[in-house]
Amino acid sequence: MGEFLIAAMPLLLLLAALFLGRYPGCETAMRLAERFAARRRRGTVARNWRRPHPPTVRTPHGGLLIALGLAQRPPPLAA
């Protein structure tokens, strides 16, 4: 029982802080967000960047290739 309480103590402390209206790490997260936003504003240059299009697949790959390799002809219909 003692090992369980020792292992659960960080979770219980976090839940108690959240219950009391404290959000641990909130200030750090806000500082990081501001730093990334400033870096993005500073480094943004008008570019004609477009997301690359995925290649067109003409042959079966992966699971479809295995499925086609293992496929068998179904039994004939009974007349």
C-alpha positions as CSV (number, residue, x, y, z in Angstrom):
1,M,0.0,0.0,0.0
2,G,2.9,2.4,0.8
3,E,4.5,1.9,-2.6
4,F,1.2,2.8,-4.3
5,L,0.9,6.0,-2.4
6,I,4.5,6.9,-3.2
7,A,3.9,6.2,-6.9
8,A,0.5,8.1,-6.9
9,M,1.8,11.2,-5.0
10,P,2.8,13.3,-8.1
11,L,-0.6,12.7,-9.6
12,L,-2.4,13.6,-6.3
13,L,-0.3,16.8,-5.9
14,L,-1.1,17.8,-9.5
15,L,-4.8,17.2,-9.1
16,A,-4.8,19.1,-5.8
17,A,-3.1,22.1,-7.5
18,L,-5.5,22.0,-10.4
19,F,-8.4,21.8,-7.9
20,L,-7.2,24.9,-6.1
21,G,-7.0,26.9,-9.3
22,R,-3.2,26.7,-9.8
23,Y,-1.9,25.6,-13.2
24,P,1.7,24.4,-12.8
25,G,3.8,25.3,-15.8
26,C,1.4,27.8,-17.2
27,E,3.8,30.7,-17.0
28,T,6.5,28.7,-18.7
29,A,4.2,27.6,-21.5
30,M,3.2,31.2,-22.1
31,R,6.8,32.4,-22.2
32,L,7.6,29.6,-24.7
33,A,4.6,30.5,-26.9
34,E,5.6,34.2,-26.9
35,R,9.2,33.2,-27.8
36,F,8.1,31.0,-30.7
37,A,5.6,33.7,-32.0
38,A,8.4,36.3,-31.9
39,R,10.7,34.0,-33.8
40,R,8.1,33.3,-36.4
41,R,7.3,37.0,-36.9
42,R,11.0,37.8,-37.1
43,G,11.9,35.0,-39.6
44,T,8.8,35.2,-41.8
45,V,9.6,36.3,-45.3
46,A,7.0,36.3,-48.1
47,R,7.8,33.0,-49.8
48,N,5.9,31.0,-52.4
49,W,6.1,27.9,-50.3
50,R,3.5,25.2,-51.0
51,R,3.0,21.9,-49.4
52,P,4.3,19.1,-51.6
53,H,1.7,16.9,-53.2
54,P,1.8,13.2,-52.4
55,P,3.1,11.1,-55.2
56,T,0.5,9.3,-57.3
57,V,0.6,5.6,-56.5
58,R,0.2,3.4,-59.6
59,T,1.2,0.0,-58.1
60,P,-0.1,-1.6,-55.0
61,H,2.0,-1.1,-51.9
62,G,1.9,-2.3,-48.3
63,G,-1.2,-4.1,-47.2
64,L,-2.8,-4.0,-50.6
65,L,0.2,-5.8,-52.1
66,I,0.0,-8.5,-49.4
67,A,-3.8,-8.8,-49.9
68,L,-3.5,-9.2,-53.7
69,G,-0.7,-11.7,-53.2
70,L,-2.8,-13.8,-50.8
71,A,-6.1,-13.5,-52.7
72,Q,-7.6,-16.7,-54.0
73,R,-10.3,-17.4,-56.4
74,P,-13.7,-18.0,-54.6
75,P,-15.4,-21.4,-55.1
76,P,-17.8,-21.7,-58.1
77,L,-21.4,-21.0,-57.5
78,A,-23.7,-24.0,-57.0
79,A,-26.0,-24.4,-60.0
